[in-house]
Amino acid sequence: MNRIMICIATLSLPCYTVAQQDVTEPLEPAVFVFTEPVQNSNIPVDITLLETVDGLYTAIGIRKPSGKGPFPIVMFFTGNGGGGVPWVRHQINNRAYTMEQFLDAGYAVAWLRYRAEVWFEYTRVPPLEVGVQLAHQLMSRPPLEYNDLMTIVDYVKTLPYIDENKVGLVGNSHGGGMILKAAADGMAVAAAIASEPDASELLQADPDVWGEATEFRTKDSITPYLNKEIAMERLRRIEIPILMMGREDDHNQGIFEVAYEWMVEAGADVKWITHNHPIHGYLIRIPKGSDGIYMPDEIQLQAIEEALDFFGEHMGP
């Protein structure tokens, strides 16, 4: 085999020598879908294994109304990642109330999963760049969980029964922070709800002040540990309409409020709603009774109506 010198200047990587090999033909992406019933519903779920940017697979669950579409779609997710298919199955069968309301309103819905969060890695690395080495990938850094979100968004836009111009997101907690990070990196969706979003990474928070018992209930308690210059540069790149939902007794309400106020200052299209509710994730974590029937309270019903109104304004059926 001949030996050649490889340099990828755009990735700021050093040159190195490799053995020259035959360039392979491009491969068609493979997506694996298997359909399962959903508890107490006649609308099944398509459990989908989707290839992410580095070739590994993540699981999502898609449901759609009857008919051919194309439908708008709202995709739901929460937490720090991991869990795969078992997590998606559990959420589809036990956190379905809010999704059912969107299905009834004419939306397709999905529950997403992605790789696990790497603690504050977003604050230390540049945006992901992907190059090619002899027809294969070379990356400037490992993908992070919000890169998976961007891949999922691109995938659902290709589905024949989805309106590619009407893709929306509902991200709770770390999921809400993922929406803000992906939007700052150019993710294009019609609208998104960031519900109690952990925006600490986006706001370039000091990781040394975090711990198991950390609380930032007010803006003044968190602002000294943020880097506003870096945060504002990111926030100015966000171009999608966002509804921020806070929770008045949340231990991170101060972070939610600062993120909203700095987004307004950055010129983002953002609205703010907050509710006093005991459940973190009240928009999507609707409890079930002993009979398996969902039991939303008045505040949760109001929040769901606000979510439907928001998406109806930007991407309604």
Contacts in CASP RR format, 6 or more apart in sequence:
PFRMAT RR
TARGET T0000
AUTHOR 0000-0000-0000
METHOD contacts of the structure
MODEL  1
MNRIMICIATLSLPCYTVAQQDVTEPLEPAVFVFTEPVQNSNIPVDITLL
ETVDGLYTAIGIRKPSGKGPFPIVMFFTGNGGGGVPWVRHQINNRAYTME
QFLDAGYAVAWLRYRAEVWFEYTRVPPLEVGVQLAHQLMSRPPLEYNDLM
TIVDYVKTLPYIDENKVGLVGNSHGGGMILKAAADGMAVAAAIASEPDAS
ELLQADPDVWGEATEFRTKDSITPYLNKEIAMERLRRIEIPILMMGREDD
HNQGIFEVAYEWMVEAGADVKWITHNHPIHGYLIRIPKGSDGIYMPDEIQ
LQAIEEALDFFGEHMGP
1 19 0 8 1.000
1 20 0 8 1.000
1 21 0 8 1.000
2 19 0 8 1.000
2 20 0 8 1.000
3 17 0 8 1.000
3 18 0 8 1.000
3 19 0 8 1.000
3 20 0 8 1.000
4 17 0 8 1.000
4 18 0 8 1.000
4 20 0 8 1.000
5 15 0 8 1.000
5 16 0 8 1.000
5 17 0 8 1.000
6 15 0 8 1.000
6 16 0 8 1.000
6 17 0 8 1.000
6 18 0 8 1.000
6 133 0 8 1.000
7 13 0 8 1.000
7 15 0 8 1.000
8 131 0 8 1.000
8 133 0 8 1.000
8 138 0 8 1.000
10 129 0 8 1.000
10 131 0 8 1.000
11 129 0 8 1.000
11 131 0 8 1.000
11 138 0 8 1.000
11 139 0 8 1.000
11 140 0 8 1.000
12 140 0 8 1.000
13 138 0 8 1.000
13 140 0 8 1.000
18 133 0 8 1.000
18 134 0 8 1.000
20 134 0 8 1.000
21 134 0 8 1.000
23 134 0 8 1.000
23 135 0 8 1.000
24 135 0 8 1.000
24 136 0 8 1.000
26 135 0 8 1.000
29 51 0 8 1.000
30 51 0 8 1.000
31 48 0 8 1.000
31 49 0 8 1.000
31 50 0 8 1.000
31 51 0 8 1.000
31 155 0 8 1.000
32 48 0 8 1.000
32 49 0 8 1.000
32 57 0 8 1.000
33 46 0 8 1.000
33 47 0 8 1.000
33 48 0 8 1.000
33 49 0 8 1.000
34 46 0 8 1.000
34 47 0 8 1.000
35 44 0 8 1.000
35 45 0 8 1.000
35 46 0 8 1.000
35 47 0 8 1.000
36 44 0 8 1.000
36 45 0 8 1.000
36 47 0 8 1.000
36 89 0 8 1.000
37 44 0 8 1.000
37 45 0 8 1.000
38 44 0 8 1.000
38 45 0 8 1.000
38 63 0 8 1.000
38 92 0 8 1.000
38 93 0 8 1.000
38 96 0 8 1.000
39 93 0 8 1.000
39 94 0 8 1.000
39 96 0 8 1.000
40 292 0 8 1.000
40 293 0 8 1.000
41 96 0 8 1.000
41 100 0 8 1.000
43 63 0 8 1.000
43 64 0 8 1.000
43 65 0 8 1.000
43 103 0 8 1.000
44 63 0 8 1.000
45 61 0 8 1.000
45 62 0 8 1.000
45 63 0 8 1.000
45 92 0 8 1.000
46 61 0 8 1.000
46 62 0 8 1.000
46 63 0 8 1.000
47 59 0 8 1.000
47 60 0 8 1.000
47 61 0 8 1.000
47 85 0 8 1.000
47 88 0 8 1.000
47 89 0 8 1.000
48 59 0 8 1.000
48 60 0 8 1.000
48 61 0 8 1.000
48 62 0 8 1.000
49 57 0 8 1.000
49 58 0 8 1.000
49 59 0 8 1.000
49 85 0 8 1.000
50 57 0 8 1.000
50 58 0 8 1.000
50 59 0 8 1.000
50 60 0 8 1.000
50 151 0 8 1.000
50 152 0 8 1.000
50 155 0 8 1.000
51 57 0 8 1.000
51 151 0 8 1.000
52 58 0 8 1.000
52 114 0 8 1.000
52 115 0 8 1.000
52 143 0 8 1.000
52 147 0 8 1.000
52 148 0 8 1.000
52 151 0 8 1.000
53 128 0 8 1.000
53 130 0 8 1.000
53 139 0 8 1.000
53 143 0 8 1.000
53 147 0 8 1.000
53 148 0 8 1.000
53 151 0 8 1.000
54 137 0 8 1.000
54 139 0 8 1.000
54 142 0 8 1.000
54 143 0 8 1.000
56 115 0 8 1.000
58 84 0 8 1.000
58 112 0 8 1.000
58 113 0 8 1.000
58 114 0 8 1.000
58 115 0 8 1.000
58 148 0 8 1.000
58 151 0 8 1.000
58 152 0 8 1.000
59 84 0 8 1.000
59 85 0 8 1.000
59 87 0 8 1.000
59 88 0 8 1.000
59 113 0 8 1.000
60 75 0 8 1.000
60 88 0 8 1.000
60 110 0 8 1.000
60 111 0 8 1.000
60 112 0 8 1.000
60 113 0 8 1.000
60 152 0 8 1.000
61 88 0 8 1.000
61 92 0 8 1.000
61 110 0 8 1.000
61 111 0 8 1.000
61 112 0 8 1.000
62 73 0 8 1.000
62 108 0 8 1.000
62 109 0 8 1.000
62 110 0 8 1.000
62 156 0 8 1.000
62 159 0 8 1.000
63 92 0 8 1.000
63 99 0 8 1.000
63 103 0 8 1.000
63 108 0 8 1.000
63 109 0 8 1.000
63 110 0 8 1.000
64 71 0 8 1.000
64 73 0 8 1.000
64 103 0 8 1.000
64 108 0 8 1.000
64 109 0 8 1.000
64 161 0 8 1.000
65 71 0 8 1.000
65 103 0 8 1.000
65 106 0 8 1.000
65 107 0 8 1.000
65 108 0 8 1.000
67 161 0 8 1.000
68 161 0 8 1.000
69 161 0 8 1.000
69 163 0 8 1.000
70 160 0 8 1.000
70 161 0 8 1.000
70 162 0 8 1.000
70 163 0 8 1.000
70 164 0 8 1.000
71 106 0 8 1.000
71 107 0 8 1.000
71 108 0 8 1.000
71 161 0 8 1.000
71 162 0 8 1.000
71 163 0 8 1.000
71 166 0 8 1.000
71 317 0 8 1.000
72 106 0 8 1.000
72 107 0 8 1.000
72 108 0 8 1.000
72 162 0 8 1.000
72 163 0 8 1.000
72 166 0 8 1.000
72 167 0 8 1.000
72 168 0 8 1.000
72 190 0 8 1.000
72 311 0 8 1.000
72 315 0 8 1.000
72 316 0 8 1.000
72 317 0 8 1.000
73 107 0 8 1.000
73 108 0 8 1.000
73 109 0 8 1.000
73 110 0 8 1.000
73 156 0 8 1.000
73 162 0 8 1.000
73 163 0 8 1.000
73 166 0 8 1.000
73 167 0 8 1.000
73 168 0 8 1.000
74 99 0 8 1.000
74 102 0 8 1.000
74 107 0 8 1.000
74 108 0 8 1.000
74 109 0 8 1.000
74 110 0 8 1.000
74 168 0 8 1.000
74 169 0 8 1.000
74 170 0 8 1.000
74 311 0 8 1.000
75 109 0 8 1.000
75 110 0 8 1.000
75 111 0 8 1.000
75 112 0 8 1.000
75 152 0 8 1.000
75 153 0 8 1.000
75 156 0 8 1.000
75 167 0 8 1.000
75 168 0 8 1.000
75 169 0 8 1.000
75 170 0 8 1.000
76 91 0 8 1.000
76 95 0 8 1.000
76 98 0 8 1.000
76 99 0 8 1.000
76 109 0 8 1.000
76 110 0 8 1.000
76 111 0 8 1.000
76 112 0 8 1.000
76 170 0 8 1.000
76 171 0 8 1.000
76 172 0 8 1.000
76 284 0 8 1.000
77 111 0 8 1.000
77 112 0 8 1.000
77 113 0 8 1.000
77 114 0 8 1.000
77 149 0 8 1.000
77 169 0 8 1.000
77 170 0 8 1.000
77 171 0 8 1.000
77 172 0 8 1.000
77 175 0 8 1.000
77 178 0 8 1.000
78 171 0 8 1.000
78 172 0 8 1.000
78 173 0 8 1.000
78 174 0 8 1.000
78 175 0 8 1.000
78 281 0 8 1.000
78 284 0 8 1.000
79 117 0 8 1.000
79 172 0 8 1.000
79 173 0 8 1.000
79 174 0 8 1.000
79 175 0 8 1.000
80 116 0 8 1.000
80 117 0 8 1.000
80 145 0 8 1.000
80 174 0 8 1.000
81 87 0 8 1.000
81 113 0 8 1.000
81 114 0 8 1.000
81 115 0 8 1.000
81 116 0 8 1.000
81 117 0 8 1.000
81 145 0 8 1.000
81 174 0 8 1.000
82 113 0 8 1.000
82 114 0 8 1.000
82 115 0 8 1.000
82 116 0 8 1.000
83 113 0 8 1.000
84 113 0 8 1.000
87 113 0 8 1.000
88 111 0 8 1.000
88 112 0 8 1.000
88 113 0 8 1.000
91 111 0 8 1.000
92 99 0 8 1.000
92 111 0 8 1.000
94 288 0 8 1.000
95 111 0 8 1.000
95 284 0 8 1.000
95 285 0 8 1.000
95 286 0 8 1.000
96 294 0 8 1.000
97 286 0 8 1.000
97 294 0 8 1.000
97 296 0 8 1.000
98 170 0 8 1.000
98 283 0 8 1.000
98 284 0 8 1.000
98 286 0 8 1.000
98 304 0 8 1.000
98 307 0 8 1.000
99 109 0 8 1.000
99 111 0 8 1.000
101 304 0 8 1.000
101 308 0 8 1.000
102 109 0 8 1.000
102 308 0 8 1.000
102 311 0 8 1.000
103 109 0 8 1.000
105 308 0 8 1.000
105 317 0 8 1.000
106 317 0 8 1.000
107 311 0 8 1.000
107 316 0 8 1.000
107 317 0 8 1.000
108 161 0 8 1.000
108 162 0 8 1.000
110 156 0 8 1.000
112 149 0 8 1.000
112 152 0 8 1.000
114 145 0 8 1.000
114 146 0 8 1.000
114 148 0 8 1.000
114 149 0 8 1.000
114 152 0 8 1.000
114 178 0 8 1.000
115 143 0 8 1.000
115 144 0 8 1.000
115 145 0 8 1.000
115 148 0 8 1.000
116 145 0 8 1.000
117 144 0 8 1.000
117 145 0 8 1.000
117 174 0 8 1.000
118 144 0 8 1.000
118 145 0 8 1.000
119 207 0 8 1.000
120 201 0 8 1.000
120 205 0 8 1.000
120 207 0 8 1.000
121 144 0 8 1.000
122 144 0 8 1.000
122 146 0 8 1.000
122 181 0 8 1.000
122 201 0 8 1.000
122 202 0 8 1.000
123 201 0 8 1.000
123 204 0 8 1.000
123 205 0 8 1.000
123 207 0 8 1.000
125 141 0 8 1.000
125 144 0 8 1.000
126 140 0 8 1.000
126 141 0 8 1.000
127 185 0 8 1.000
128 139 0 8 1.000
128 140 0 8 1.000
128 141 0 8 1.000
128 143 0 8 1.000
128 144 0 8 1.000
128 147 0 8 1.000
128 185 0 8 1.000
129 139 0 8 1.000
129 140 0 8 1.000
130 137 0 8 1.000
130 138 0 8 1.000
130 139 0 8 1.000
130 140 0 8 1.000
131 137 0 8 1.000
131 138 0 8 1.000
131 139 0 8 1.000
132 138 0 8 1.000
145 178 0 8 1.000
146 177 0 8 1.000
146 178 0 8 1.000
146 181 0 8 1.000
146 182 0 8 1.000
146 185 0 8 1.000
147 182 0 8 1.000
149 169 0 8 1.000
149 178 0 8 1.000
149 179 0 8 1.000
149 182 0 8 1.000
149 187 0 8 1.000
150 182 0 8 1.000
150 185 0 8 1.000
150 186 0 8 1.000
150 187 0 8 1.000
153 167 0 8 1.000
153 169 0 8 1.000
153 182 0 8 1.000
153 187 0 8 1.000
153 188 0 8 1.000
153 189 0 8 1.000
156 162 0 8 1.000
156 167 0 8 1.000
157 164 0 8 1.000
157 167 0 8 1.000
158 164 0 8 1.000
163 315 0 8 1.000
165 190 0 8 1.000
165 315 0 8 1.000
166 190 0 8 1.000
166 315 0 8 1.000
166 316 0 8 1.000
167 189 0 8 1.000
167 190 0 8 1.000
167 315 0 8 1.000
168 189 0 8 1.000
168 190 0 8 1.000
168 191 0 8 1.000
168 192 0 8 1.000
168 311 0 8 1.000
168 315 0 8 1.000
169 179 0 8 1.000
169 189 0 8 1.000
169 191 0 8 1.000
169 192 0 8 1.000
169 193 0 8 1.000
170 192 0 8 1.000
170 193 0 8 1.000
170 195 0 8 1.000
170 283 0 8 1.000
170 284 0 8 1.000
170 307 0 8 1.000
171 177 0 8 1.000
171 178 0 8 1.000
171 179 0 8 1.000
171 192 0 8 1.000
171 193 0 8 1.000
171 194 0 8 1.000
171 195 0 8 1.000
171 197 0 8 1.000
172 195 0 8 1.000
172 196 0 8 1.000
172 197 0 8 1.000
172 280 0 8 1.000
172 281 0 8 1.000
172 283 0 8 1.000
172 284 0 8 1.000
172 285 0 8 1.000
173 195 0 8 1.000
173 196 0 8 1.000
173 197 0 8 1.000
173 198 0 8 1.000
173 280 0 8 1.000
173 281 0 8 1.000
174 198 0 8 1.000
175 194 0 8 1.000
175 197 0 8 1.000
175 198 0 8 1.000
176 194 0 8 1.000
176 195 0 8 1.000
176 196 0 8 1.000
176 197 0 8 1.000
176 198 0 8 1.000
176 199 0 8 1.000
177 194 0 8 1.000
177 197 0 8 1.000
177 198 0 8 1.000
177 199 0 8 1.000
177 201 0 8 1.000
177 202 0 8 1.000
179 192 0 8 1.000
179 194 0 8 1.000
179 197 0 8 1.000
179 242 0 8 1.000
180 194 0 8 1.000
180 197 0 8 1.000
180 199 0 8 1.000
180 202 0 8 1.000
180 234 0 8 1.000
180 235 0 8 1.000
180 238 0 8 1.000
180 242 0 8 1.000
180 259 0 8 1.000
181 201 0 8 1.000
181 202 0 8 1.000
181 234 0 8 1.000
183 189 0 8 1.000
183 192 0 8 1.000
183 237 0 8 1.000
183 238 0 8 1.000
183 239 0 8 1.000
183 240 0 8 1.000
183 242 0 8 1.000
184 202 0 8 1.000
184 234 0 8 1.000
184 235 0 8 1.000
184 237 0 8 1.000
184 238 0 8 1.000
185 237 0 8 1.000
186 237 0 8 1.000
186 239 0 8 1.000
187 240 0 8 1.000
188 239 0 8 1.000
188 240 0 8 1.000
189 240 0 8 1.000
190 240 0 8 1.000
190 241 0 8 1.000
190 314 0 8 1.000
190 315 0 8 1.000
191 240 0 8 1.000
191 241 0 8 1.000
191 242 0 8 1.000
191 243 0 8 1.000
191 310 0 8 1.000
191 311 0 8 1.000
191 313 0 8 1.000
191 314 0 8 1.000
191 315 0 8 1.000
192 240 0 8 1.000
192 241 0 8 1.000
192 242 0 8 1.000
192 243 0 8 1.000
193 242 0 8 1.000
193 243 0 8 1.000
193 244 0 8 1.000
193 245 0 8 1.000
193 283 0 8 1.000
193 307 0 8 1.000
193 310 0 8 1.000
193 311 0 8 1.000
194 242 0 8 1.000
194 243 0 8 1.000
194 244 0 8 1.000
194 245 0 8 1.000
194 259 0 8 1.000
195 245 0 8 1.000
195 246 0 8 1.000
195 281 0 8 1.000
195 283 0 8 1.000
195 284 0 8 1.000
196 245 0 8 1.000
196 246 0 8 1.000
196 247 0 8 1.000
196 250 0 8 1.000
196 252 0 8 1.000
196 256 0 8 1.000
196 280 0 8 1.000
196 281 0 8 1.000
197 244 0 8 1.000
197 255 0 8 1.000
197 256 0 8 1.000
197 259 0 8 1.000
198 252 0 8 1.000
198 255 0 8 1.000
199 255 0 8 1.000
199 256 0 8 1.000
199 258 0 8 1.000
199 259 0 8 1.000
200 210 0 8 1.000
200 252 0 8 1.000
200 255 0 8 1.000
202 231 0 8 1.000
202 234 0 8 1.000
202 235 0 8 1.000
202 259 0 8 1.000
203 226 0 8 1.000
203 227 0 8 1.000
203 228 0 8 1.000
203 231 0 8 1.000
203 255 0 8 1.000
203 258 0 8 1.000
203 259 0 8 1.000
203 262 0 8 1.000
204 226 0 8 1.000
204 227 0 8 1.000
204 230 0 8 1.000
204 231 0 8 1.000
205 222 0 8 1.000
205 225 0 8 1.000
205 226 0 8 1.000
205 227 0 8 1.000
205 255 0 8 1.000
206 225 0 8 1.000
206 226 0 8 1.000
209 225 0 8 1.000
214 251 0 8 1.000
215 221 0 8 1.000
215 251 0 8 1.000
215 252 0 8 1.000
216 222 0 8 1.000
216 251 0 8 1.000
216 252 0 8 1.000
216 253 0 8 1.000
216 254 0 8 1.000
216 255 0 8 1.000
217 250 0 8 1.000
217 251 0 8 1.000
217 252 0 8 1.000
217 253 0 8 1.000
217 254 0 8 1.000
218 253 0 8 1.000
218 254 0 8 1.000
218 257 0 8 1.000
219 254 0 8 1.000
219 257 0 8 1.000
219 258 0 8 1.000
219 261 0 8 1.000
221 254 0 8 1.000
222 254 0 8 1.000
222 255 0 8 1.000
222 258 0 8 1.000
223 258 0 8 1.000
226 258 0 8 1.000
228 262 0 8 1.000
231 262 0 8 1.000
232 262 0 8 1.000
232 265 0 8 1.000
232 266 0 8 1.000
235 262 0 8 1.000
235 263 0 8 1.000
235 265 0 8 1.000
235 266 0 8 1.000
235 268 0 8 1.000
236 266 0 8 1.000
236 267 0 8 1.000
236 268 0 8 1.000
238 263 0 8 1.000
238 266 0 8 1.000
238 268 0 8 1.000
239 268 0 8 1.000
239 269 0 8 1.000
240 269 0 8 1.000
241 269 0 8 1.000
241 270 0 8 1.000
241 314 0 8 1.000
242 263 0 8 1.000
242 268 0 8 1.000
242 269 0 8 1.000
242 270 0 8 1.000
242 271 0 8 1.000
243 270 0 8 1.000
243 271 0 8 1.000
243 272 0 8 1.000
243 273 0 8 1.000
243 306 0 8 1.000
243 307 0 8 1.000
243 310 0 8 1.000
244 256 0 8 1.000
244 259 0 8 1.000
244 260 0 8 1.000
244 263 0 8 1.000
244 270 0 8 1.000
244 271 0 8 1.000
244 272 0 8 1.000
244 273 0 8 1.000
245 273 0 8 1.000
245 274 0 8 1.000
245 275 0 8 1.000
245 283 0 8 1.000
245 303 0 8 1.000
245 306 0 8 1.000
246 253 0 8 1.000
246 256 0 8 1.000
246 257 0 8 1.000
246 272 0 8 1.000
246 273 0 8 1.000
246 274 0 8 1.000
246 275 0 8 1.000
247 253 0 8 1.000
247 256 0 8 1.000
247 274 0 8 1.000
247 275 0 8 1.000
247 276 0 8 1.000
247 277 0 8 1.000
247 280 0 8 1.000
247 281 0 8 1.000
247 282 0 8 1.000
248 274 0 8 1.000
248 275 0 8 1.000
248 276 0 8 1.000
248 277 0 8 1.000
249 276 0 8 1.000
249 277 0 8 1.000
249 278 0 8 1.000
250 256 0 8 1.000
250 280 0 8 1.000
253 274 0 8 1.000
256 274 0 8 1.000
260 270 0 8 1.000
260 272 0 8 1.000
263 270 0 8 1.000
264 270 0 8 1.000
271 310 0 8 1.000
273 303 0 8 1.000
273 306 0 8 1.000
275 282 0 8 1.000
275 299 0 8 1.000
275 302 0 8 1.000
275 303 0 8 1.000
276 299 0 8 1.000
277 297 0 8 1.000
277 299 0 8 1.000
277 300 0 8 1.000
277 303 0 8 1.000
279 285 0 8 1.000
279 287 0 8 1.000
282 299 0 8 1.000
282 300 0 8 1.000
282 303 0 8 1.000
283 300 0 8 1.000
283 303 0 8 1.000
283 304 0 8 1.000
283 307 0 8 1.000
286 294 0 8 1.000
286 295 0 8 1.000
286 296 0 8 1.000
286 300 0 8 1.000
287 294 0 8 1.000
287 295 0 8 1.000
288 294 0 8 1.000
288 295 0 8 1.000
289 295 0 8 1.000
296 304 0 8 1.000
END
